[in-house]
């Protein structure tokens, strides 16, 4: 019932774009986020900590990066959190967003059955591994939904010089629901897939697929913030949005939460801080 209430409330908010004040007079921000960080729990953790400190509420809606940006193109949110550089740059160039702001990163991994029928375990690059999967014609699952994960996957196929097609290459019909359902489906099918490490770590005790290829620089997954342009949509809550952005990128606030998130539960962080302020702080520490 609580989830239903929240969904109905979000529907009402999205129906009235850019509202900066709730019915009770308090302020809030609407965020359109790619699904992976939501599923991991880090979006809730960041929103709750910010609200506790400032009293400003942040509520989010989840969608693949392409869909998340399209929600913002209608002026229905104040901020987006996404992970597909080419789509992000286009969004800003079109005037819908003000700038791309680095927030955090993790990485993609190539997972598959323990039996590894394609024989890719230990390969150094995803491109080499994908080439072997295509050569062997073994099942591979794609989200196929123009999400950040799908865009990243297609970039890896391009590096391999391939355009995947054929009965072995399957587009999951519910891929738009996110990485978690896609990974579970790949597990059911005993297939290979490209997935972000955070999703894999969150589900590893529920599935039999294992990481076979990792550590390729081409598989790094950078997540950015883009404030929606108030010039484009006058109702955007730009003031509170930038306060949230500054808090998220602060080395002593949001970036610390990102650094520590997941360590206790999974034995490893799910994301790594990547704001410019964080990078500068690290450089100063290394000098001293």
Secondary structure, 3 states (H helix, E strand, C coil): CHHHHHHHHHHHHHHCCCCCECCCCCEEEEEEECHHHHHHCHHHHHHHHHHHHHCCEEEEEECCHHHHHHHHHCCCCCEEEECCHHHHHHHHHCCCECCCEEEEEEEEEEEECCCCCCCCCCCCCHHHHHHHHHHHCCCEEECCCCCHHHHHHHHHHHHCCCCCCCCCEEECCCHHHCHHHHHHHHHHHCCEEEEEHHHHHHHCCCCCCEEEECCCHHHEEEEEEEEECCCCCCCCCHHHHHHHHHHHHCCCCHHHHHHHCCHHHHCCCCCEECCHHHHHHHHHHHHC
